[in-house]
C-alpha cells in the first residue's frame, strides 16, 4: 500500500501541474464564479494541452513526446496569461494576481485537498479489484497503449493492422498524455485515470451545486447551506443510481428478458427466510439493463465496473460544459440582456469539438443545448432577427466555428458507424424505405419502454423537476403563460434550470420514437438510449440537487408563508422514499464488484495476468520492450499475429497490452467500427491460414500483405487452432521468446 500511495501522489502532482498551467485561462472563463473556477482548471488543462499535442501530431509538426507536452503546456499557459493581461498593464495584472492569491488562496488549498481526498478514496477502492480484465478494458487499454506507441496521429488500430483507430479516442489521448507526463506505467495510470474521473465528477459537480445556490438563493442559504448543497449535488451526480433498487426488497428476478413488475414479487418470508437474503440477492447491474434490449447506464455504475470508456472519459468535459452554460446563461451579464461573452462562447465551441472527439454524441448534445438556451435567453432579440441578424449570426458562428475547427483534425480520419436516423416502430407502408436522412426499417424494429419501468429509472428526477417548475409557477397570477410572464416570474437561473430539465426529458423520450442506426439487430436503440440517457442523468441530478436543497431551505426559513411550507413538506415527504432508493445503489455495487472491500490488491492492473497466465505476462513484457526498440530503429510499429476471438473475451491480450497492431481483433467491435462484417471476416480466415495452412506460398503472401513481424503461439492459439503448423512457422522465422506455454516467432524476411 505504501508504494501505491507514492504513485497516487505522483499522479496527483501531474494533474496539479496540468491544472496550474490552465488556471489563468480558467480564471478568465469563470471570473464570476465563487472560486474563479479552480475545480475546473484541471479539465480545462486536459482539454487544451491534449488538443495542442494532438494537433501538432496530426499535422506532423511535433511527434508525441514529452517535448510536445511541454510545448502544449506553455501554449496553454500563454493563452491564459494573454487573456488575463490584454486589458491590463503589468502593474494591474500583478495587483489582480495578488488579490487572487490573498482572497482565494485558502479556498483553493481546501479544494485541492478535497480533490486529492476523492482521488485517494477511489484509488483505494479500485485497488481492491484493479484487474484490467473483462468488459471493454482490453479495448480501452489497447487504444491508450497504441497512442503511447505513436509518434503521430491518427494512432493505429491495434486490432486492424494497417488502419488507424476509427473511434472517438480523444479521451484515451488525454490518458496517454497524462501517463507520459507522469512517467508511470499505463498498468497503473489506467486505474488512476478512473479514480481521477471519479474525483473530477465529485468535485466539479460540487462546485456547480455550490454556485447554483450562490446565484439562486444568496440570502437564504449561507456558506454551510451551499457547501451542503454542493456535496448533495455531487453525491447525486457521482454516486446515485435509480429506483430500480426497489427490487432489493422483493424476492427478485433471475434470467427473465423482461423483468416482472416489482409489485408481483413482494416478500415471501417462507421462501427467503429473512429480508437480508433478498438484499444479498440483488444484482446491481440490472439497474442499467432494466428495460429489455437497452442500456441506461449512469456514472456510479461506470465507476464501479471500471471501463475507462469514451462516455466516462468525457465526464470532466461534460461538467465543464454545464458550468460554462451557467456562466453564460445563469445570470444576466451586468444587467445587459444582450451582452455576449465571446471568449467564453469561443471556448465553449472548442469544448463541443473536444466532446465530439471524446464521446461523439456529447458534441451535438451540448452544442444543441447552447443554441436552445441562447434562443430562449435572447428571445426578444432573436424574434427581431431582421434587425439584429448580424449579432445573432456572430453568436452562432462564435460557437459553431470553433467546434468544427477543433474536431476537424479528428474528423478527417474518422468515418461514422452510424448510418442514419431511424424511426422506432415505423408504419407498415413505409417499412424498408428511406426519406432523406430518415430510415424506416422493418416493422419488427419496434420497442417501447413501459411507463412503470421509465418511472423507476427516471421518476425521482422527473418528480424533482416538475416540483421545481410548479413551485415557480405558483407565483404567476395569470392563466396566459406568455414569455413575458415567465420572464417576470422566473429568474435567469430559473429559466436555465427549466431548460436543463426539459432538454433532459427530451433526451430520454427521444429513443421512444427514433434511434441512431448501427449494426445491432435486437438492441437497435440500445446505444441511442445509452448515450442520451447518460447525459440526461447528469443534468437531471444537478437540477434535482438544487431543487431539494431549495425546498429544505424554504422549510428552514422563518419568512416562509404557510401555503409554501405545506407544499414543501408534502414534496419532502414523498421525496424521502425515492431518494432512499436512488441513494443505496453504491451499497450493492461497490460491495459486489470490489469483494466487500476485504482484500487490498494494489493498483497495478496486470497482476491478474501475471497470476493466471504467467508465461503470457512475461511474453507481453518482452514484446513491449522489443516494440520500443523496433520503433526507435525503424520509426514504425511492428505487426503481430495472435488468435482472434469474440468480443469481451481474453483473446487479443498481446495486442491489447502492447498496443501493437494485430491482423484482426475483437470481431464485433471491428464490425461496428468498420461498418461491415464483410471487411472483418476475411481477416479472420487469413489468421487461421497463417496458423494452420500447409501452403507456404499462401502464408508468405499473407505475411507480406499484413507486414507481419511476430507470430504468437500460446495456449489460446493452440485452443483456437488445434492444427497449428509450427513446423511451417519455423521455416518462416526464428523463436525469439520461449516459455513452457508460449513461443514468439520473429519473421525472417530473408527466408520469404
N, C-alpha and C positions, 0 to 999 in steps of 0.2 A: 504493500500500500504506500510505503514511503516513496518509492520510485515513481509511482503514479502521481503522487502529489506534486513532485518536482516537474513532471511532464505537464500537468494541468497548469502550474504556474507559468511554465514556458509558453504554453499555448495562450494563456490569458495575456501575457506580455505582448504576444504577436497581435492579438485583437486590439489591445490598448493602443499599440503603435499605429495600426490602421485607422482607428477612431481618432487618434490625436491629429493626424495629418488632415483629416476631414472635418475637424471641429470648426475651423474658421468658416468653411462653407456651410456647415450645418447651422452655425450661429446666425448666419445671414438668412438662411431659409426659415428659421424658427425664431426670428427676433422678437416675436410677441409671445413666445412660449414661456412657461413658468421657469424653466431651467435652461432656456435657449436651445432646447432640443438635444441636450447632451446624450441622452439614452439612444438617440437615433444616429449619432455620429459614426458608430461602427458600421451600420448598414449603409450609410452614405459612402463611407470609405470603401467598403467591399464592392459596392456598385461601380464607383468611379475608377478605383485602382484596377480592378479586374477588367473593366471596359477598355482602359488605355492599354493594358497588357494584351488583351485580345485583339484590339485594333492594330497595334504595332505588329503583332504576329501574323495577322491576316494579310496585311499589305506588305509583309516581309521587310518591315522597317527594322525590327529588332526580334531576335529569337526569344523564346520563352525561357529566360534565365533570371537569376537574382538581379542582374543589371536592369532588365526590363521592368521588374517590380519596383526597384528603387526609383527608376525614371518615372514610372506611373505615380508613385507616391509624391515625388517632387512636383509633378504637374498638378496633382490634386491639391496639394498644399498651396501651390502658387495661385491657383484659381480662387481658393478661399481667401487668401490674403488680398488679392486684387479686388474681389467682391467687397471686402471689408474696407479697403483703403481708397477706393476710387473716388469717393466723395469726401475724403478727409485728408488733412495734412498728416505728416508723420507724428507730429505732436498730438493731434486729435486722436489718431489711432492708438498711440501709446497710452493716452489717458483712458480711452474706452477699454483697452485691454486690462489696465489696472483696475478699473471698476468691475469688470467681469470676474477677475481673479478674487477681488475682495468680497464682492457681493455673493458670488455663486460658488466660491471655492469649496466651502464645507459641504454644500449641497451636492456638488459634483463628486466629491470624495465619497459621500454616503451612497450615491447612485452607483459609483464604480464598485463599491463593496457589495451592494445589492446584486449587481450583475455577477460578480465573482462568486457570491454565495449560491446563486442559482446555477451557475456553471459547475461549481464543485458538487452541488447536490445531485444534479442529474448525471454527472460523471461517476459519482459513487453508485448511484442506482444502476447505471449502464454496466458498470464493472461486475455486477452480479450475473450478467448474461451478455458478454461482449462479442459473441461469435459473429463474424461476418459470414453468415450462412443462412440460407433459406430466403424465401420470397424474392425480392428484387435486389438483394445485396450484392450478388455476383455482378450484376449489370452495373450498378452504381459505382462499385469499387473499380470495375474494369474500365468504365468511362474515365474516371478520375486518373487512374494509372496510365491510361493511354494518353491523356492530356499531359501528364508529367513527362511522358516519354517524348513528346512532340516538341520540335523546335519552332514550328509554325502551325498556323491554323488554316483550315479546319483539321481537327485531330482525326487520325484513322480510326475506323470502327474495328475494335478488337475481335468482332465476331463476323466480319465480312471483308476478308482481305482484299486490298486494292481499292477500297472505297472509304470515304470519310463518314463520321457519325451523322446519321440522319435523324437527329433527335434534338430536343431543346436542352442543351447541356451547359448553358452559361453558369448555372448554379454549381455544376460539377467543376467548372473552371475556377469559380470562387474558392472552392475547397482545395483545388490544386495550387492556386496562388498562395493561400494561407499555409498549406503544407510546405511548399518550397520556402516561404519566408521564415517559417518556424524551424526548419531543418529537421523536423520529426518524421518518423516513418508513417506512411499512409495507414498502416495497420493500427496505429494509434489515432491519427487525426480523423479517420473515418468515424470513429466513435466520439471523438471530441467535437466534431462538427455537429453531430446530433445534439450533444449536450449544449453546445453553443446556441443552436437554433432554439432549443428549449429556453435558454436564458434570454435570448433576444425576444422571444414571444412573450415571456413573462414580464420583462422589464419595459418593453415598448408598449405593450397593452396597458401596463400600469400607468405609464406616462400619459397615454391617451385618456384613460379614465380620470386621472387627476386633472388634466387640462380641461376636459369637458365640464367638470364640476366647478372649476375655477371660472369658466366662462358663464355657465348656466345658472349658478346659484352662489355668487360670491358672498352675499350677505347671509345665506342660510347655512352653508357648510364651511366650517373653519378648516384649518390645516389638517386636524385629526380626521375630520369627515372626508376630506379629499384624499388623504392617504388611505383611509378605509375603502373609499370608492375606487381608488386606483387598484388596490390589492384585490378587491372583489371582482372588478372587471378583468384583471389579469388572471384570476382563477377561472372565470367562465371561458375566456378565450383559450387558455393553455391546458386546463385540466378537466373541464366539464365534459359530459357526454350528452346523451339524450334520455328520454323517458322509457326507452326500451328495457332499461334495467328493472322495470316492474316485473319482468319475468323471473327475476331472482326470488320473488315472493310467491311464486306459483310452483307447481310440480315440474315445470319446464317442458321443453320440447326438444326432440332429438331427431335429426335426419330429414325432417319434412322440408320439401322445397318451398311450400307456402306455410309459414308459421300459423298455428291456430290462434284465434283471439285469446288474449290473456284471461278474459273472464270465464273462458271454458276450462281453464287449467287451475282453478282455485285449489287451495291447500287441501290435501287429503292426508292427515297425520297418520292414518292407518297404513298408508303406503310408504311414507317417508320417515316416520318416527319423530322427527323434530324439524323445526324451521331451518336450523343450521345446515341440515343436509341440502336443502334447496339452495341456500346461498352458496354452498360449495359447488353445486352443480352448474351454476350459471356460467355460460361461456361468453366472455366479453366481446369477442369478435362478431357475434351475432348482431350487435348494435350497429355495425357498419355494413351488414349484408341482410338486413331485415326484410325489405321489400324484395320479392323474388326477382332474380336476374339483374340486380342493380348493385351499385356501390354508393354508400353515403358516409364516407369517412370524415373524420374531424381531427384537429391537432392532437388531442390527448391520445387517441389511438395510434397516431403516427409516431409519437414519441416513444410509445411502448414497443411497437413492432420493429422500430429502428431502421426502416428503409430510408436512406438518405436520398430520396427521390425528388423529382422536379417540384412537385407540389409542396414538399417540406422545405426544400432549399429556397423556395420563393417566399416563405413566411416573413422574413425580415423586410423584404421589399414591399410586400402587401401591406404590412403595418406602417411602413414608411409612407406609402401612397395614401393610406387612410389619414394619417397625421397631416400630410400636406393638404388634403382636402379640407380638413378642419381649419387649417391656417387660411386657406383661400376663401372658404365659403362659410365658416362657422361664426364669423363675426364681421361686422362692417369695417371697412378699412378707413379709419379716421372719419367715420360718418359719411363717407362718399359712396353713393350707391354704385357708381360706375368706375370706381378705382380698380385698376388691374395691377397685380404684382407680377410683372412679366418675368423677372428672373426665376421666381418660384414656378411659374407656369412652364417656362423652358425646361427647368429641371424635372418637373412632373412629366412632361412629354418624354424626356430622356428615360425616366424611370419606367414609363409604359413600354418603351422599347426593351429595357432590361427584363421586365416582367414577361414580355413575349418570348424572349430567348431563354428564360428560366422555366416557365410553365406556360405553354403557348396561349391557353385560354385567358390567362390573367391579364395580358396586354389589352385585348379588346374589352374585357370586363371593366377595367379601371379607366380606360380611355372613354368608354361609353358613360360611365358614372360621372366623370368630369363634365362631359358635354350636357348631360341631364341637369346637373347642378348649376352649370353656367346659364343654361336656358331659363331655369326657374329663378335663380338669383337675379338675373338681369331681364326679367320678363318684360317690363315696360320698355326697356332698351331694345330687346330683340323684336318686340311687336312693332317697333318703328324702324324696321330693318332698312327701309328705303333711305331713311335719313342717316342712319348710323352703320351702314353696311361695311364701311371701311374698318371701323372699330371691331365689329363682330368678326369680320374676316381675319383681322390681325390676331384676335384671341384664338380662333380655331387654328390658324397657321402656327401660332406660338406653341401649341400643344401637339399638333399632329406632325409637323415637320421634324422636330427633334425625335419623336417616336419612330418615324420612318428612317431617319438618318442613323439613329442608334442601332436599330435592328438590321440595317442594310448589310453590314459585313456578314451577319449570320444568315440572312435570308437568301443571299446569293448562292449559298451552298446547301440550302435546305429545301426539300420537297415535302409538302404537307401530305400526311397519310390520311387526312380527312377528304373524302371525295365529294362532299356536298352536304347540304342541309336537307334532311328528310322529314316527312310528315309521319307522326305516330298515329296509327290507325287510319290509313288513307281510305277514302271512299272507293268502292269496288270498281267504279267506272274509270278511275284514274290510276288503278294499280299498274305497276311496272311502266309508268310514264315519268317524264321529266318536263317541267315547265320552268324555263330559265334555270336558276340555280337550285330550284326546289325539286327534290326527288320524292316520288310516290312509289314506294316499294310494294311488295305483295301485301295482301290484306292480313296475312299471318303476322306481319310486323305491327302488332297491336298490344301494347301493355299500358295499363293504367294502375296507379297506386291507390289502394283502398284508403278512404279518408281516415279510418281509425289508425292505420299504420302511419300515415302522414302526421297525424296528431301526436303520436308517440315520439316521432322524430323531431318535429318542429313546433309542437303545441306550446311548449314553455316559452319559446321566443315570440310566437305569434301572440300569445296571451299578454306578454310584456309590451309588445309593440302596439297592440290595439289599445291597451290601457293608456299608454303614453299619448296616443293621438286623442282618445276620447277625453282624457283629463284636460288637454289643452282646448278642445272644442267646447267644453263646459263654459268657457268664458265668452264664447261667441253668442251674441244676443240676436242674431238674425238667422232666418232659415235659408237664406241665399248665401252659400259659402263661396262667394266670388274671391278671386285672387286678392283684391284689395282688402277684403275682410281678413283673410289669412295673414296678409302682411301686417295687419293691425294687431292681431291677437297672438300671432306666432313670432317669436324672436327669430333672428337669423339662425341661431343654433337649433331651435325647434324645427325649422324647415329642413335644415341639413339632416337631422336625425330622422325626420319623417321620410325624406327621400331615401336615406340609407335603408330604412325598414321596408319601404315599398319596393325598392330596387332588389333587395334580397328576396322578398316574397316572389317577385317575378322570376328570379333565378331558380327557385325550387319548383315553380309552376311550369317553367319552360319545357322541361323534359316530358311533361304530360302531353304535350302537343307536337314537339319537334325533337330531333336528335341529330347529332353530327355523325354522318355515315362513316364507319370504319369497317374492319374486316370481320367483326364478331357477329355471328348469326343470331343466337338466342339472347345474348347480352348486348343487343344493338344500341340501347340507350344508356348502358352502364357507365361508360366514360363521360357522357354528357352530364348525367346526374352527379357523378363524382366530382368533376371539375367545377361545375357551377355551385353545387351544394357546399363544397369545401369553403369557398369564399363567402357564401351566404352565412354559414355558421359563424365565421369570424365577425362579420359585420353585425349580424343578429346579436352576438354576445356583447358587443360594445353598446348597442342600443339598450339591451336588457340590463346591463350593469348600471348604466346611467339612470334608467327608469326606476329600478329597485332602490337605489341609493336616494334618489329624489323622493320617492314615496316614504322612505324611512325618515328623511329629513323633514318632510311635511308633518309627520306624526310627532316629531320631537319639537317642532316649532310652537311657540306659545301664541302666535298670532293666527294660527290656522283656524278657519271657521269650522263650524260643526259639520256642515254638509261635506266639506272636503275631507275632514278627519274620518267620517264614517266611510266615505268612498275608498280612502286609502287603507283603512283597516280591513275592509272587505277584500281589497286587492291582495293584501299581505296574507290573509287567512287562506285564500285559495292558492296563493303562490307557494306556500311552505311545502306541501307535499310534492309539487312539481320540482321545486328547487332541490329538495332532498333526492329525488330520483336522478336528476342530471348531475348531482354532485358526487354520487357514490361510485361512479364508473371507475375512477382510479383504484379504488379498493379492490375491485375484481381484476382489472387489467394488470396492474403492477405486481400484485401478489401472484398471478398466474404466470406471466411471462418471465419474471425475474426470480422464480422459485421461492417466493415468500421472503426474499432478501436474506436468505440464510447463509449463502456461501459467496464470499467475495472472490472473484476470479481474475482480477486485474483488467486493465483497459486494452491490452494487446488483443486484437481481434482475430488472430490466426492460431491461437492456442488449440482450438478445436481441431484444426487441420494437422497440427504437429502431433496431437494425441491420437486421432483416429486414422490418419494417413501419413505417418512419419516419413515414408520414402517420397511421397508426392511433395510434402513440405520441403524436404531437402532439395528435391529437383527444381521446385519453383524458386527457391533461394539461389540455387546455382544459375538458373536461367535468367533471373533478374540481373545478376552480376554480369553474365555473358552478354545480355542485351545492352547494358550500359557500355561495355567495351566495344560492342559491334557499332553502336551509334557514334561513339567517339571516333572510330576509324572510318566508317562509311557514311556518316551523316544521314542515316536512314534506319528504319526499324526492320528486323528480320520477320519472316512469316513462319508460323509453326503449323503442324498438323496434329490434331488430337481428336479423339472420338467426339462426334457431335451428338447432342441429346435434346430431349424435350425441355421446355421452359420450366424454371423453378426446380430443376434437379441439380445434382452435383457435377454434371457434365460441364465442360469448358472451364475447369478450375485453373488450368495453366494460363489460358488467355486472360481470364478474369483477374488473376492475381499477379500477372506480369504486365498486363496491358499490351501484350504482343499479339498482333493480328493472327487469327487462325482462319482457315478456309471458310468455315461456316459455324456459327454458334447456335444459341437457343433458337429453334426453328420458328416458333410462333412469334417471337419478338422480331426476328428479322423479316418475317412475313408482313408484320404490321409496318415496320419501318420502310420496307422496300415496296410495299403496296401490292405484291403478288407472290403467292407461293410458287408460281412457275419459275421465279428467279432463284428461289431458295432450294427447291427440290433437287435440281441437277447437281448442285454443290454437295449435297448430302451423299449422292451416289458417287461423286468423284472422291470423296473422303473414303468411302467404303472400298473403292477400287484401289486407292493407294495402299490400303492395309491388306487387302485380300487378293488382289489380282495377280495372276501369273504372267501377265503380258507386260514385259519390261518396258517396251517402247511406249505403251499407253501410260504407264506410271511416270516415265520420264517426261512425256508430253504434259501431263497434269502438273508435275513439279515445276516445269518451265512456265506454264500458264499462270500459276499462282505464285511463282517466285519463292518456292518453299526453301527454307534453310534448315529447319529442325523437324523431326518427326518423333512424337512422344509414343512410347509403348509402355503403358502401365496397366493396372488392374482394370480400370474402366474400359480401356481399349480392348483388352482380351475378353472382357464380358460382352462388349458390343460386337466385336468382330472375332468370333471364336476361331475363324480360319486365317487369322493374321499370318502373313507370309514374311517372317523375319529373315529367312534366308535371302529373299529378294531384297529386303531393306539393307542387308549387309553389303550387297553388291553396289548399292547406290550411295552409301555413306559410311561413316565411322561412329562407333559408340563412343560418345564423349562424356557421358554420365551414366553410372550404373549403380543400382542398389538391388536388393533381393527381388523387389516387386516392380521395378521400373528401369527402363533404358531410354536414353535420349540419343537419337541418331542425328549427326550433322551431315547434311548432304554434301558430297564431294563433287563439285562441279566438273572436275577433271574426268570423272567416270561417266558423265552424261553425254 
